[in-house]
C-alpha cells in the first residue's frame, strides 16, 4: 500500500513539473508575441490556457485522493498541501500570460506605445524568478527558493520605474494614452507574476523545511 502511495506522490511531482513547464512556456511565448507583434502566437496562448486549467484540476484531484486514501505522514502532508497552494498561483500565472496576449492583440490593432526595452528586461527578470521557483520545487533547493523571494524586489523596482515613465508619457502627450494604459496593464501582470513566483517559492520552503515565511 505504501509503495502505491509513493508512486502517487511521484506522479504528483511529475504533474507539477509538467504544469510548471506549461506556464513557463506560456509567459515566455506571451512576451515573444508582444515584442514581435505576433497575433497568431498571442491567440494560441489564449487558447492554450485551457490546458493549464485542466492540469490544475488533475493535480487537485490527485491531491484529494492522496489525502483520503491513506493517513499521510508529516512530509507527505507538506508535499500535498504545498502542491494545492502552488497550483493556484501557477494557474493565475497562466491566466496572466493569456491576459498579456489579449492586450497584444489590441496593441497590434491600435499601435504600440514607446520603446519596450525596459518592459522586456522586466519580463526577463520575472520569467527567471518563475523558473527558479519551479526548479527549487523539483530540486528541493531551499536556497534557490530564498533567492526568488529576494528577487521580487528587483521586479517591483522595474514596475515602479516603468510606471513612472508611462505616467510621464501620458502627461506630456494626449496621444497614445490608451496604448500607454495597455502597457501599464502588461507591467502590472508581470509584477503579479513575480508575486505568484514568490508565493510558489514560499510554499517550496514550507515543503522542504516545514516553515512558511509568512506564517507565524
C-alpha positions in Angstrom: 0.0 0.0 0.0 2.8 2.4 0.9 4.6 1.6 -2.4 1.5 2.6 -4.3 1.2 5.7 -2.3 4.8 6.6 -3.1 4.1 6.1 -6.8 1.2 8.5 -6.5 3.4 11.1 -4.8 5.9 10.7 -7.7 3.0 11.2 -10.1 2.1 14.4 -8.3 5.7 15.6 -8.6 5.6 14.8 -12.4 2.3 16.6 -12.9 3.6 19.6 -11.0 6.7 19.7 -13.2 4.6 19.5 -16.4 2.4 22.3 -15.2 5.5 24.4 -14.4 6.8 23.8 -17.9 3.4 24.9 -19.4 3.3 28.2 -17.5 6.9 29.0 -18.1 6.4 28.5 -21.8 3.2 30.5 -21.7 4.8 33.6 -20.2 7.9 33.4 -22.5 5.7 33.0 -25.6 3.4 35.8 -24.4 6.3 38.2 -24.3 7.6 37.0 -27.6 4.2 37.6 -29.2 4.1 41.1 -27.6 7.6 42.1 -28.7 7.3 40.6 -32.2 3.6 41.7 -32.7 2.7 38.1 -33.4 -1.1 37.8 -33.4 -1.2 34.1 -34.2 1.1 33.3 -31.3 -1.0 35.5 -29.0 -4.2 33.8 -30.0 -2.6 30.3 -29.4 -1.5 31.3 -25.9 -5.1 32.4 -25.0 -6.4 29.1 -26.4 -3.8 27.0 -24.6 -4.8 28.5 -21.2 -7.5 25.8 -21.0 -4.7 23.2 -20.9 -3.3 24.9 -17.8 -6.7 24.9 -16.2 -7.1 21.2 -17.0 -3.7 20.4 -15.5 -4.6 22.2 -12.3 -7.8 20.1 -12.0 -5.8 16.9 -12.4 -3.3 17.9 -9.7 -6.1 19.0 -7.3 -7.9 15.7 -7.8 -4.8 13.7 -7.2 -4.1 15.6 -4.0 -7.5 14.9 -2.7 -7.0 11.2 -3.5 -3.7 11.2 -1.6 -5.3 12.9 1.4 -8.2 10.5 1.6 -6.6 7.2 0.6 -4.1 6.9 3.4 -3.1 8.8 6.6 -0.2 10.8 5.3 3.0 11.3 7.4 4.2 14.9 8.0 6.4 15.1 5.0 3.7 13.7 2.7 1.2 16.2 4.1 3.6 19.1 3.5 4.2 18.0 -0.1 0.4 17.6 -0.8 -0.7 20.8 0.9 2.1 22.8 -0.8 1.1 21.5 -4.2 -2.5 22.5 -3.6 -1.4 26.0 -2.8 1.2 26.2 -5.6 -1.1 25.2 -8.4 -3.4 28.1 -7.6 -0.6 30.5 -8.2 0.6 28.6 -11.2 -2.9 28.7 -12.7 -3.0 32.5 -12.2 0.3 32.9 -14.0 -1.2 31.1 -17.0 -4.2 33.5 -16.8 -1.8 36.5 -16.8 0.0 35.1 -19.8 -3.3 34.9 -21.6 -4.2 38.5 -20.4 -0.9 39.8 -21.8 -1.7 38.1 -25.1 -5.1 39.6 -25.2 -3.6 43.1 -24.8 -1.1 42.3 -27.5 -3.9 41.7 -30.0 -5.3 45.1 -29.1 -2.0 46.9 -29.4 -1.3 45.3 -32.8 -4.5 47.0 -34.0 -4.2 50.3 -32.2 -0.4 50.8 -32.5 2.4 50.3 -30.0 3.5 52.9 -27.4 7.1 53.9 -26.7 10.2 51.7 -26.6 9.6 48.4 -24.8 13.2 47.6 -23.9 12.6 48.1 -20.1 9.4 46.0 -20.3 11.5 43.3 -21.9 14.0 43.4 -19.1 11.3 43.3 -16.5 9.8 40.2 -18.3 13.2 38.5 -18.3 13.6 39.1 -14.5 10.1 37.9 -13.9 10.5 34.8 -16.0 13.8 34.0 -14.3 12.0 34.2 -10.9 9.3 31.8 -12.1 11.9 29.3 -13.5 13.9 29.4 -10.3 10.8 28.9 -8.1 9.8 25.8 -10.1 13.3 24.5 -10.2 13.5 24.9 -6.4 10.5 22.7 -6.1 11.8 20.0 -8.3 15.3 20.1 -6.9 14.1 20.6 -3.3 16.5 23.6 -3.1 15.7 25.9 -0.2 18.5 28.4 -1.1 17.1 28.8 -4.6 13.6 29.4 -3.1 15.0 32.1 -0.8 16.8 33.8 -3.8 13.5 34.0 -5.6 11.8 35.7 -2.7 14.6 38.3 -2.6 14.5 38.8 -6.4 10.9 40.1 -6.1 12.3 43.5 -5.0 14.0 43.8 -8.4 10.8 43.2 -10.3 8.9 45.6 -8.1 11.6 48.3 -8.8 11.2 47.7 -12.6 7.4 48.1 -12.2 7.8 51.4 -10.3 10.2 52.9 -12.8 8.3 51.9 -15.9 5.1 53.0 -14.3 6.6 56.5 -13.7 7.8 56.7 -17.3 4.3 55.7 -18.6 2.7 58.4 -16.4 5.2 60.9 -17.7 4.4 60.0 -21.3 0.7 60.3 -20.7 1.1 63.8 -19.1 3.3 65.0 -21.9 1.0 64.0 -24.7 -2.7 63.3 -25.1 -2.0 61.0 -28.0 -1.4 57.3 -27.3 -3.0 57.4 -23.9 -4.9 54.2 -24.5 -1.8 52.3 -25.6 0.1 53.6 -22.6 -2.7 52.4 -20.3 -2.5 48.9 -22.0 1.2 48.9 -21.4 0.6 49.7 -17.7 -1.7 46.7 -17.5 1.1 44.5 -19.0 3.7 45.5 -16.4 1.1 45.0 -13.7 0.5 41.5 -14.9 4.3 40.9 -14.9 4.5 42.3 -11.4 1.7 39.9 -10.3 3.6 37.0 -11.9 6.6 38.0 -9.8 4.3 37.9 -6.7 3.0 34.5 -7.7 6.5 33.1 -8.2 7.3 34.4 -4.7 4.3 32.6 -3.3 5.4 29.4 -5.0 8.9 29.8 -3.5 7.5 30.3 -0.1 5.4 27.1 -0.3 8.5 25.3 -1.6 10.3 26.4 1.6 7.3 25.1 3.6 7.5 21.8 1.8 11.3 21.4 2.4 11.6 22.9 5.9 8.1 22.8 7.5 8.2 26.6 8.0 6.4 29.2 5.8 7.9 32.7 5.8 4.5 34.4 6.0 3.0 32.1 8.7 3.9 32.8 12.3 
